[in-house]
């Protein structure tokens, strides 16, 4: 994983910045979320992918791409969380107190 971070550091930073931008410009939507079954399905798929990566069960190029995919998606999601949190913090400070 360190080799991925060393070689693809620019792509990881780009993914983080893209996530930050998306988190910043996205409007918070208070609509219906995923159903319980869909949430469990998405969580299960993510857990299987992370488990495959940690156990190193996917050899060769497929394992390399799996590790890279997980690293880029993780950086993107961290950027989204930071961007949306900072936007909430900035907007909450600018809103007038009633």
C-alpha positions in Angstrom: 0.0 0.0 0.0 2.9 2.3 0.7 4.1 1.7 -2.9 0.7 2.8 -4.2 0.7 5.9 -2.1 4.3 6.7 -3.2 3.6 6.1 -6.9 0.0 7.5 -7.1 0.3 10.3 -4.6 -0.9 12.9 -7.2 -4.0 10.8 -8.0 -4.7 10.4 -4.3 -4.4 14.1 -3.6 -6.6 14.7 -6.7 -9.2 12.3 -5.4 -9.1 14.0 -2.0 -9.5 17.4 -3.5 -12.3 16.3 -5.8 -14.1 14.8 -2.8 -13.5 18.1 -0.9 -15.0 20.1 -3.8 -18.0 17.8 -4.1 -18.6 17.9 -0.3 -18.3 21.6 -0.3 -20.7 22.4 -3.2 -23.2 19.6 -2.5 -26.4 20.8 -0.9 -27.5 18.7 2.1 -30.5 16.7 1.0 -32.8 15.6 3.8 -34.7 13.2 1.6 -35.2 9.5 2.0 -32.0 7.5 2.4 -31.1 4.0 1.4 -33.4 1.3 2.7 -32.1 -1.0 5.4 -31.5 -3.8 2.9 -29.7 -1.6 0.4 -27.5 -0.2 3.1 -26.6 -3.7 4.3 -25.9 -4.7 0.8 -23.6 -1.8 0.1 -21.9 -2.3 3.5 -21.5 -6.0 2.8 -19.9 -5.4 -0.6 -17.5 -2.8 0.9 -16.6 -5.2 3.7 -15.9 -8.1 1.2 -13.7 -5.8 -0.9 -11.7 -4.6 2.1 -11.5 -8.2 3.4 -10.2 -9.4 0.0 -7.6 -6.6 0.0 -6.4 -7.2 3.6 -6.2 -11.0 3.1 -4.4 -10.6 -0.2 -6.6 -13.2 -1.9 -6.7 -11.4 -5.3 -3.3 -12.0 -6.9 -1.5 -9.9 -9.5 -2.9 -7.1 -11.5 -6.4 -7.6 -10.1 -5.2 -7.2 -6.5 -3.2 -4.1 -7.5 -6.3 -2.5 -9.1 -8.4 -3.5 -6.1 -6.0 -1.8 -3.7 -5.8 1.3 -5.9 -9.6 1.5 -6.1 -10.0 1.2 -2.4 -7.3 3.9 -1.7 -8.8 6.3 -4.2 -12.4 5.8 -3.0 -11.2 6.2 0.6 -9.5 9.4 -0.2 -12.6 10.7 -2.1 -14.9 9.9 0.8 -12.6 11.5 3.4 -12.5 14.6 1.1 -16.3 14.6 0.9 -16.6 14.4 4.7 -14.1 17.2 5.3 -15.7 19.5 2.6 -19.2 19.0 3.9 -18.2 19.5 7.5 -16.3 22.7 6.7 -19.2 24.0 4.6 -21.6 23.3 7.5 -19.2 25.0 9.9 -18.9 28.1 7.7 -22.6 28.4 7.0 -23.5 27.8 10.6 -21.2 30.6 11.7 -22.7 33.1 9.2 -26.3 32.4 9.9 -27.9 34.9 12.3 -28.9 33.8 15.7 -32.6 34.2 16.5 
